[in-house]
Every structure is written in C-alpha cells, then in structure tokens.
C-alpha cells in the first residue's frame, strides 16, 4: 500500500516557497556590500517579494507570515519594531485588493505600478522613522533607496517567476 505522505510533504514545501524566498531576502539585505553608503540605501527587497507574491500567489504568503517577516526584519536591521511589518502589510493589503487589475497585465504595467507602490511604502517608512526618532530623517537617502529598489525589481521578479513556475505551480 502506497502512502501519500511523501507527495504531501513535497507540496507543502513547495507552497512555502514565497515565505522562504521573502525570508531569504531579509538576510540578503543584511549582507555587506562593498559600496560606499550602501547601508543607507539598501534596496527594499522584501517589499519586492511581498508585492510579487501578493499579485500571483497571495494564498501562499499569508498576512501572519508577512507580519513575522517584517518584525524579523525590524529586529535584524534595527528599525523601530513593527515599522517594516506595518509597511509590508499595507502594501500586501493594497495589492491584494487590486489583484484583479494586475492579473493578465504585462510586466511593464506591473513594474510601473510597483513604481507607484514603492515610493508610497518608502514615504510611510520614512514618516514612521521620523516620528519614532522625533526628527526629520534625511529624505535624500529615501530617494536613492527607491531608485535602487526600482532598478533591482526586474531581476528579482524574474527569479520569482522562475521559482513560481518550477516550484510553486507544480501540483
């Protein structure tokens, strides 16, 4: 008699791919990069991941996972606790609410929409950090971080699309 235990475990692991990839991006964002000032303009990698998976497989990136990933990011980076979690949840909620619009659109349309979502998320993060520190944070760094995030978006989404096709979509 054959059991279905093996295939079920394999499918469960495949279904965790979006969460694992988003967690991996938290740690990749912590890696030192030999560029002057990189720490201040580290791209918002987790934002790209949450945006992508909220469009294409929101069922595999639950709100609780996004919240925990955001909290972990805050603890590891040293930002105010809950700031990243709140921003990621706001983005996830907004994107999931507009998911019907995104489905079937070309990469360019989805990327252009990301160019609208990312600065909004960056401004919310900037405002929260400014309120937390009770001072106005340097907005120029926000602009550079946004530009780097926009430029890295195609590479990350290509990787997510490959992972989606090869791992998650197999049933």
C-alpha positions as CSV (number, residue, x, y, z in Angstrom):
1,X,0.0,0.0,0.0
2,X,1.4,3.4,-1.0
3,X,1.1,6.4,1.2
4,X,0.6,9.9,0.1
5,X,2.8,11.3,2.8
6,X,5.8,12.0,0.6
7,X,3.9,14.0,-2.1
8,X,2.0,15.9,0.5
9,X,5.3,16.9,2.3
10,X,6.8,17.9,-1.1
11,X,3.8,20.0,-1.9
12,X,3.8,21.7,1.5
13,X,7.5,22.6,1.0
14,X,6.7,23.9,-2.5
15,X,3.9,26.0,-1.1
16,X,6.2,27.6,1.5
17,X,8.5,28.9,-1.3
18,X,7.2,32.5,-1.2
19,X,7.7,32.7,2.5
20,X,11.2,31.1,2.3
21,X,12.2,33.4,-0.5
22,X,11.0,36.5,1.3
23,X,12.8,35.4,4.5
24,X,16.0,34.8,2.4
25,X,15.7,38.4,1.1
26,X,15.7,39.7,4.7
27,X,19.1,38.1,5.2
28,X,20.4,39.0,1.8
29,X,19.6,42.6,2.6
30,X,21.8,42.3,5.7
31,X,24.8,41.1,3.7
32,X,27.6,43.7,3.5
33,X,28.0,45.1,0.0
34,X,31.3,46.8,-0.8
35,X,29.9,50.1,-1.9
36,X,30.2,53.4,0.0
37,X,26.9,54.3,1.7
38,X,25.2,51.0,0.7
39,X,23.9,50.5,4.2
40,X,21.8,53.7,3.9
41,X,20.3,52.8,0.5
42,X,19.8,49.0,0.8
43,X,17.0,48.1,-1.6
44,X,13.7,47.2,-0.2
45,X,14.0,43.5,-1.2
46,X,11.2,42.2,1.0
47,X,8.9,44.8,-0.5
48,X,9.5,43.5,-4.0
49,X,8.8,39.9,-2.8
50,X,5.6,40.9,-1.0
51,X,4.4,42.8,-4.0
52,X,5.1,40.0,-6.4
53,X,3.6,37.2,-4.3
54,X,0.6,39.3,-3.4
55,X,-0.3,39.5,-7.1
56,X,0.5,36.0,-8.3
57,X,0.0,33.7,-5.2
58,X,-1.4,35.7,-2.2
59,X,-2.6,32.4,-0.8
60,X,1.0,31.3,-0.3
61,X,2.1,34.4,1.6
62,X,-0.3,34.8,4.5
63,X,-0.6,38.0,6.4
64,X,0.8,36.3,9.5
65,X,3.9,35.3,7.6
66,X,4.3,38.8,6.2
67,X,3.9,40.3,9.7
68,X,6.5,37.9,11.2
69,X,8.9,38.6,8.3
70,X,8.5,42.4,8.9
71,X,9.1,42.0,12.6
72,X,12.2,39.9,12.0
73,X,13.5,42.5,9.5
74,X,13.0,45.2,12.1
75,X,14.9,43.3,14.8
76,X,17.8,42.4,12.5
77,X,18.1,45.8,10.8
78,X,17.4,47.9,13.9
79,X,14.4,49.8,12.7
80,X,11.6,50.6,15.0
81,X,9.8,47.4,15.9
82,X,6.7,46.9,13.8
83,X,7.6,49.5,11.2
84,X,8.5,47.1,8.4
85,X,5.7,44.8,9.4
86,X,3.2,47.6,9.1
87,X,4.5,48.8,5.7
88,X,4.6,45.3,4.3
89,X,1.1,44.6,5.5
90,X,-0.2,47.8,4.0
91,X,1.4,47.0,0.6
92,X,0.1,43.5,0.7
93,X,-3.4,44.6,1.5
94,X,-3.4,47.3,-1.2
95,X,-2.0,44.9,-3.9
96,X,-4.4,42.0,-3.0
97,X,-7.3,44.5,-3.1
98,X,-6.3,45.4,-6.7
99,X,-5.2,41.9,-7.7
100,X,-7.8,41.6,-10.5
101,X,-6.3,44.6,-12.2
102,X,-2.8,43.1,-12.1
103,X,-3.6,39.7,-13.4
104,X,-3.0,39.3,-17.1
105,X,-1.1,42.6,-17.3
106,X,2.3,42.8,-19.0
107,X,5.5,43.0,-17.0
108,X,5.8,46.7,-17.8
109,X,2.4,47.6,-16.4
110,X,3.1,45.7,-13.2
111,X,6.5,47.3,-12.9
112,X,5.1,50.8,-13.4
113,X,2.5,50.1,-10.7
114,X,5.4,49.0,-8.5
115,X,7.0,52.3,-9.2
116,X,3.9,53.9,-7.6
117,X,3.7,51.5,-4.7
118,X,7.3,51.5,-3.7
119,X,7.6,55.3,-3.1
120,X,4.4,55.2,-1.1
121,X,5.9,52.5,1.1
122,X,9.1,54.3,1.4
123,X,7.4,57.5,2.4
124,X,5.4,55.7,5.1
125,X,8.6,54.1,6.4
126,X,10.3,57.5,6.4
127,X,7.4,59.1,8.2
128,X,7.3,56.4,10.8
129,X,11.1,56.5,11.4
130,X,10.9,60.3,11.6
131,X,8.1,60.1,14.2
132,X,9.9,57.4,16.1
133,X,13.2,59.3,16.3
134,X,11.3,62.6,16.7
135,X,13.4,64.2,14.0
136,X,13.1,64.6,10.2
137,X,15.2,61.8,8.7
138,X,17.4,62.6,5.6
139,X,15.0,62.3,2.6
140,X,17.8,62.1,0.0
141,X,18.6,58.6,1.2
142,X,15.0,57.7,0.7
143,X,15.2,58.7,-3.0
144,X,18.4,56.7,-3.6
145,X,16.9,53.6,-1.8
146,X,13.8,53.9,-4.0
147,X,15.8,54.2,-7.2
148,X,17.9,51.1,-6.3
149,X,14.7,49.2,-5.4
150,X,13.1,50.1,-8.8
151,X,16.2,49.1,-10.7
152,X,16.5,45.7,-8.9
153,X,12.8,44.9,-9.4
154,X,13.1,43.2,-12.8
155,X,15.9,40.8,-11.6
156,X,14.0,39.8,-8.5
157,X,10.7,39.3,-10.3
158,X,12.4,37.2,-13.0
159,X,13.8,35.0,-10.2
160,X,10.4,34.8,-8.5
161,X,8.7,33.9,-11.9
162,X,11.2,31.1,-12.4
163,X,10.6,29.8,-8.8
164,X,6.9,30.1,-9.3
165,X,6.9,28.2,-12.5
166,X,9.3,25.4,-11.3
167,X,8.3,25.0,-7.7
168,X,5.0,26.5,-6.7
169,X,3.0,25.9,-9.8
170,X,3.7,22.2,-9.9
171,X,0.8,20.3,-8.3
